[in-house]
Amino acid sequence: MSEGLELTGSAAPPMQNGELVFEAPWQGRVFGIANELAARGAFAWDDFRACLIERIGAWERTARSDEPYRYYDCFLAALETILMRRGLLASHLIGAREAELAAREEGHDHHHDHDDIEPISS
Amino acid sequence: MLTDVRRSMALHSRRFRTSRRRDMSEKSPQATHASPQALRDSPQALRDSPQALRAEAIESLLIERGLVTEADIDEVIARYNERIGPMNGARVVARAWKDPAFKRALLADGSAAIAPYEFEGGQVDKLVVVENTPSVHNVVVCTLCSCYPWALLGLPPRWYKDPAYRSRIVREPRAVLREFGVQLADDIQVRVWDSSAEVRYLVLPQPPADCAAHDEAQLAARVTRDAMIGVAR
């Protein structure tokens, strides 16, 4: 953690009242993943930061003026980039897993199978 | 009733001791921002977004490969929030340790002394800084609700808002402090400060013995939120 994320400057995350602000759970997850991988030495934090700054720069160049700043979209893209560059995770594998997860999308967290429905107590 | 309060308090302090890193994020690992409300209010689209799916795919693959664990990821977020929230207060404390003129100003008029920092994220209309000495220990509470110097310490920890802490720290401060792991000799006076909407308190802990050997940034990194509330010495 000593390398850490700086809290000001171009790569700083959104914060409110001294706390990190995540608008959705996945944003917290990717934040945690990048920090943990850096702490474990999977990549240098500075290298990740360079990817992030690259992404933020690209966003700034292409975003419409009314487009809200989506810091964690950049963060996610930067994470993918560094995982690929370090040979830790190839994009096509992520794509394949993503497709698997998308396939279970409909009601994956509750039972929709009506044929084999069982009473919860009898 | 009292038994319940004690049990509840003991529970809090036990969790506090054994799992210090996590006490600020008693929210679920997913709801990592301190305001679950914000999360609930976030548009459905954002939660079921392509990014969410992509992030889940990456996480599951990395976990399978043993590159990260779910618990580690939770820890990172909790650690950041615990460190970063109170960082403004820590800077003020470290400066007071190094700069006698600033310390005098801070103790005389806390609000005026911190004004130049222009801290964001919360108002401190009247900040009173109370100094720990070898013979005095200060601890802060808000008996009515959870008034807290947000701009300096970030969001209050869960236990600060707990009815058990709020009532017991006034009635039996030494016992409560003991549960937080602070052993005070009998000749140390304990002062309990009750925050209000108008007045917020910050404890200026005693400087570490090796204070002279370190610069402000190094010292600030060692100042804990708990020391600035007064539940650590």
Chai-1 contact restraints between the chains, C-beta under 6 A:
chainA,res_idxA,chainB,res_idxB,connection_type,confidence,min_distance_angstrom,max_distance_angstrom,comment,restraint_id
A,N17,B,G121,contact,1.0,0.0,6.0,A-B,restraint_1
A,N17,B,G122,contact,1.0,0.0,6.0,A-B,restraint_2
A,N17,B,W150,contact,1.0,0.0,6.0,A-B,restraint_3
A,G18,B,I84,contact,1.0,0.0,6.0,A-B,restraint_4
A,G18,B,G85,contact,1.0,0.0,6.0,A-B,restraint_5
A,G18,B,G121,contact,1.0,0.0,6.0,A-B,restraint_6
A,G18,B,G154,contact,1.0,0.0,6.0,A-B,restraint_7
A,E19,B,A34,contact,1.0,0.0,6.0,A-B,restraint_8
A,E19,B,N81,contact,1.0,0.0,6.0,A-B,restraint_9
A,E19,B,G85,contact,1.0,0.0,6.0,A-B,restraint_10
A,E19,B,G154,contact,1.0,0.0,6.0,A-B,restraint_11
A,E19,B,L155,contact,1.0,0.0,6.0,A-B,restraint_12
A,L20,B,Y80,contact,1.0,0.0,6.0,A-B,restraint_13
A,V21,B,H33,contact,1.0,0.0,6.0,A-B,restraint_14
A,F22,B,T32,contact,1.0,0.0,6.0,A-B,restraint_15
A,F22,B,H33,contact,1.0,0.0,6.0,A-B,restraint_16
A,E23,B,S42,contact,1.0,0.0,6.0,A-B,restraint_17
A,E23,B,L46,contact,1.0,0.0,6.0,A-B,restraint_18
A,A24,B,S42,contact,1.0,0.0,6.0,A-B,restraint_19
A,A24,B,L46,contact,1.0,0.0,6.0,A-B,restraint_20
A,A24,B,R47,contact,1.0,0.0,6.0,A-B,restraint_21
A,P25,B,Q30,contact,1.0,0.0,6.0,A-B,restraint_22
A,W26,B,Q51,contact,1.0,0.0,6.0,A-B,restraint_23
A,W26,B,A52,contact,1.0,0.0,6.0,A-B,restraint_24
A,W26,B,A55,contact,1.0,0.0,6.0,A-B,restraint_25
A,G28,B,T32,contact,1.0,0.0,6.0,A-B,restraint_26
A,G28,B,I77,contact,1.0,0.0,6.0,A-B,restraint_27
A,R29,B,A55,contact,1.0,0.0,6.0,A-B,restraint_28
A,R29,B,E59,contact,1.0,0.0,6.0,A-B,restraint_29
A,V30,B,A55,contact,1.0,0.0,6.0,A-B,restraint_30
A,G32,B,I73,contact,1.0,0.0,6.0,A-B,restraint_31
A,G32,B,V76,contact,1.0,0.0,6.0,A-B,restraint_32
A,G32,B,I77,contact,1.0,0.0,6.0,A-B,restraint_33
A,I33,B,V68,contact,1.0,0.0,6.0,A-B,restraint_34
A,I33,B,I73,contact,1.0,0.0,6.0,A-B,restraint_35
A,N35,B,V76,contact,1.0,0.0,6.0,A-B,restraint_36
A,E36,B,V68,contact,1.0,0.0,6.0,A-B,restraint_37
A,E36,B,D72,contact,1.0,0.0,6.0,A-B,restraint_38
A,E36,B,I73,contact,1.0,0.0,6.0,A-B,restraint_39
A,E36,B,V76,contact,1.0,0.0,6.0,A-B,restraint_40
A,L76,B,Q51,contact,1.0,0.0,6.0,A-B,restraint_41
A,L76,B,A55,contact,1.0,0.0,6.0,A-B,restraint_42
A,L89,B,L61,contact,1.0,0.0,6.0,A-B,restraint_43
A,I94,B,A57,contact,1.0,0.0,6.0,A-B,restraint_44
A,I94,B,I58,contact,1.0,0.0,6.0,A-B,restraint_45
A,R97,B,A57,contact,1.0,0.0,6.0,A-B,restraint_46
A,R97,B,L61,contact,1.0,0.0,6.0,A-B,restraint_47
A,E98,B,L53,contact,1.0,0.0,6.0,A-B,restraint_48
A,E98,B,R54,contact,1.0,0.0,6.0,A-B,restraint_49
A,E98,B,A57,contact,1.0,0.0,6.0,A-B,restraint_50
A,L101,B,L53,contact,1.0,0.0,6.0,A-B,restraint_51
A,L101,B,E56,contact,1.0,0.0,6.0,A-B,restraint_52
A,L101,B,A57,contact,1.0,0.0,6.0,A-B,restraint_53
A,A102,B,L53,contact,1.0,0.0,6.0,A-B,restraint_54
